[in-house]
Amino acid sequence: MPTGKPGIIRSPLFSAHGLHALFTTRQGGVSSAPGDSFNFAPSAFNPAEDVEHNLQHLIQAVPLPCSPKRLQQVHGNRVIRCHRHTVDGEQADALFTSEADLPLAVQTADCLPVLLADPVHGLVAAVHAGWRGTAADIVGRTVQAMSKAGASITDMLSTLGPCIGACCFTIDEACASTLGEQSIYRPHITRHNHGFSADLAAMNRARLLQLGLLPEQIECLHQCTSCHRDRFFSHRRDHGNTGRHLAVVVRPSCT
């Protein structure tokens, strides 16, 4: 049985528009250490039945109409349009849908989860934006795909969830150079005595602003996954030996 109330951070911005957008923490599930306890990735220390227990706990707590559609994330910039019959596990790093009551999810443990929605035209999206995906413009490609499907920049919302902060995300010169190829990212790369640091959330916020979203259309939660061991999994902090969170978005049919 779950160990307690599931750890969920809800988006006030999306809630105000009748949408569910949320980010899980590590608290309130059944998984064993080192992925304790609300872990959504199967591994040697987190069997598939524990993942399913945690998923059902989340579905009941939100509540969600069904299990979220999920990807095999590959740190790229492929975006897929998702339907109710779409099979889980396609290789991509963003998915969107125009169907109501169809939750979408990406998993993270330091990478930035970005949830997008146009509540007027009925589209939602979930994006996995690590540094490679950020460099490859995964957020821009998702916004463009949604726009082609009928979404409007003037009606779009975005919430940027917990991720590794600039305080902890040190990178080497090659990574800094790759990110710096996009001029809007350069102000969010800082050089210091031990190399460089990068602010993934600030970079993706800058890209959303460049695409035409206004500041009030973008919500940033500003919580560093690496700093808060008691609350979040962190791939960097725990040297890969950790769990995964889910970021979930859905448009209820009643809106």
C-alpha positions in Angstrom: 0.0 0.0 0.0 1.2 3.6 -0.6 3.0 5.1 2.3 0.9 8.3 2.5 -0.6 11.1 0.5 1.1 11.3 -2.9 3.4 14.3 -3.4 1.9 16.5 -6.0 2.6 20.1 -7.1 -0.3 21.5 -9.0 -0.1 24.4 -11.4 -2.2 27.4 -10.2 -2.1 28.9 -13.7 -3.6 25.8 -15.4 -6.1 25.3 -12.6 -7.4 28.8 -13.1 -8.3 27.8 -16.7 -9.9 24.5 -15.8 -7.0 22.2 -16.6 -5.1 19.6 -14.6 -1.3 20.2 -14.7 0.9 18.7 -12.0 4.4 17.5 -11.1 5.0 14.7 -8.7 7.6 14.7 -5.9 9.3 11.6 -4.5 6.9 11.4 -1.5 3.9 9.1 -0.9 4.5 5.9 -2.9 5.6 2.3 -2.4 9.0 2.2 -4.1 12.1 1.1 -2.2 15.4 3.0 -1.8 17.2 4.5 -3.6 14.1 5.4 -5.6 11.8 5.8 -2.6 9.0 6.3 -2.8 6.8 7.8 -5.5 8.9 6.5 -8.4 7.5 6.0 -11.9 10.4 4.3 -13.6 10.9 0.5 -13.5 14.4 -0.5 -12.5 16.3 -3.2 -10.5 15.1 -1.5 -7.3 11.7 -0.5 -8.6 9.7 -3.5 -10.1 6.9 -2.9 -12.6 4.2 -3.7 -10.0 5.5 -0.8 -7.7 5.4 1.6 -10.7 1.8 0.5 -11.3 0.9 0.9 -7.6 2.3 4.4 -7.7 0.5 5.2 -11.0 -2.9 4.1 -9.7 -2.3 6.1 -6.5 -1.7 9.2 -8.7 -4.7 8.5 -10.9 -7.0 8.3 -7.9 -5.5 11.3 -6.1 -5.7 13.9 -8.9 -8.1 12.3 -10.2 -7.2 11.4 -13.8 -9.6 9.8 -16.2 -7.1 7.1 -17.2 -3.4 6.3 -17.2 -1.3 9.0 -19.0 0.2 8.4 -22.4 4.0 8.2 -22.1 7.0 8.2 -24.3 10.4 6.5 -24.6 12.4 9.7 -24.1 15.6 10.0 -26.0 16.9 13.6 -25.4 15.9 14.7 -28.9 13.4 17.1 -30.4 10.8 14.8 -31.9 7.1 15.8 -31.2 4.2 13.4 -31.7 0.5 14.0 -31.8 -1.2 11.6 -29.4 -4.7 10.0 -29.7 -6.5 7.6 -27.4 -5.3 4.6 -29.5 -1.7 5.7 -29.5 0.6 3.0 -28.0 2.9 4.1 -25.2 6.7 4.0 -25.8 7.2 5.9 -29.0 10.7 7.5 -29.2 10.2 11.2 -28.8 10.5 13.9 -26.2 7.2 15.7 -26.5 3.6 14.7 -27.1 0.4 16.7 -27.6 -3.3 16.1 -28.1 -6.5 17.8 -28.9 -8.6 15.1 -27.1 -10.2 15.8 -23.8 -9.8 13.4 -20.9 -6.5 12.1 -22.4 -3.6 12.7 -19.9 -0.1 13.1 -21.2 3.1 12.7 -19.2 6.8 13.0 -19.4 9.2 11.7 -16.7 12.2 13.6 -15.3 14.9 13.6 -12.6 16.7 16.9 -13.2 15.6 17.6 -16.8 13.0 20.4 -17.2 9.3 19.3 -17.6 7.3 21.8 -19.6 3.5 21.6 -19.8 1.7 23.6 -22.5 -2.0 24.2 -23.2 -4.3 26.3 -25.3 -7.6 26.0 -23.3 -9.5 28.0 -25.9 -8.7 25.6 -28.8 -8.4 22.5 -26.6 -4.8 21.4 -27.0 -2.4 20.3 -24.3 1.3 19.1 -24.5 3.9 17.6 -22.2 7.6 18.2 -23.0 10.9 16.7 -21.7 13.5 19.4 -22.0 17.0 18.3 -20.9 20.0 20.3 -22.0 20.2 18.4 -25.3 16.5 18.8 -26.0 16.8 22.5 -25.0 19.7 22.9 -27.5 17.6 21.2 -30.1 14.6 23.5 -29.5 12.2 20.8 -28.3 9.9 23.5 -26.7 9.9 25.6 -29.9 9.1 22.5 -32.0 6.2 21.6 -29.7 4.7 25.1 -29.8 5.0 25.1 -33.6 3.3 21.6 -33.8 0.5 22.8 -31.6 0.0 25.9 -33.7 -0.2 23.9 -36.9 -2.9 21.8 -35.2 -5.0 24.9 -34.4 -3.5 26.4 -31.2 -3.0 30.1 -30.8 0.1 31.7 -29.2 -2.2 34.4 -27.7 -4.2 31.7 -25.9 -1.3 29.4 -24.9 -0.2 28.7 -21.3 3.0 27.1 -20.1 4.2 25.9 -16.7 7.8 25.0 -16.1 8.2 22.4 -13.4 11.0 21.4 -10.9 14.4 20.8 -12.5 18.0 21.1 -11.6 18.8 24.8 -11.0 21.7 26.9 -12.1 22.9 26.5 -8.6 23.7 22.9 -9.2 23.8 22.4 -13.0 27.5 22.7 -13.8 28.4 21.9 -17.4 31.6 21.6 -19.5 32.8 23.9 -22.2 31.4 21.7 -25.0 27.9 21.7 -23.5 28.1 25.4 -22.9 29.2 26.0 -26.5 26.3 23.8 -27.9 23.7 25.7 -25.8 25.3 29.0 -26.6 24.6 28.5 -30.3 21.2 29.9 -29.5 21.8 33.5 -28.8 18.8 33.7 -26.4 20.3 31.1 -24.2 23.7 32.8 -23.7 22.6 35.1 -20.9 21.6 32.0 -18.9 25.1 30.4 -19.1 27.5 31.5 -16.5 31.3 31.0 -16.5 33.0 30.4 -13.2 36.3 29.0 -11.9 35.2 25.4 -12.3 33.6 25.6 -15.7 30.1 26.7 -16.5 26.6 26.6 -15.1 23.3 26.7 -17.0 19.7 27.7 -16.1 17.4 25.3 -18.1 14.2 26.9 -16.9 15.4 30.4 -17.8 16.5 29.2 -21.2 13.1 27.6 -22.0 11.2 30.6 -20.6 13.3 32.9 -22.9 12.4 30.7 -25.9 8.7 30.8 -25.0 8.8 34.6 -24.8 10.6 34.7 -28.2 7.8 32.6 -29.7 5.3 35.2 -28.6 4.0 34.1 -25.2 3.6 37.0 -22.7 5.2 36.8 -19.2 1.8 36.3 -17.6 1.2 33.2 -19.8 4.3 31.5 -18.4 4.6 30.0 -14.9 7.9 28.9 -13.4 8.0 26.9 -10.2 11.7 27.5 -9.5 12.4 24.4 -7.4 15.8 22.8 -7.8 15.6 19.0 -7.8 19.3 18.6 -6.8 19.0 20.9 -3.8 16.0 19.2 -2.1 16.9 15.6 -1.5 13.9 15.0 0.7 11.5 16.1 -2.0 12.9 15.3 -5.4 14.9 12.7 -7.3 18.1 14.0 -8.9 20.0 12.1 -11.6 23.0 14.4 -11.2 23.1 14.4 -7.4 22.6 10.7 -7.0 24.9 9.6 -9.9 22.0 8.1 -11.8 20.9 5.8 -9.0 17.5 7.4 -8.4 13.8 7.4 -9.3 11.8 9.5 -11.8 9.0 12.0 -11.4 6.0 12.5 -13.7 4.7 15.7 -15.1 1.1 15.3 -16.3 -1.4 17.5 -18.2 -5.0 16.8 -19.2 -8.0 18.9 -20.4 -11.1 17.6 -18.7 -14.1 17.2 -20.9 -16.2 19.3 -18.7 -14.3 22.6 -19.5 
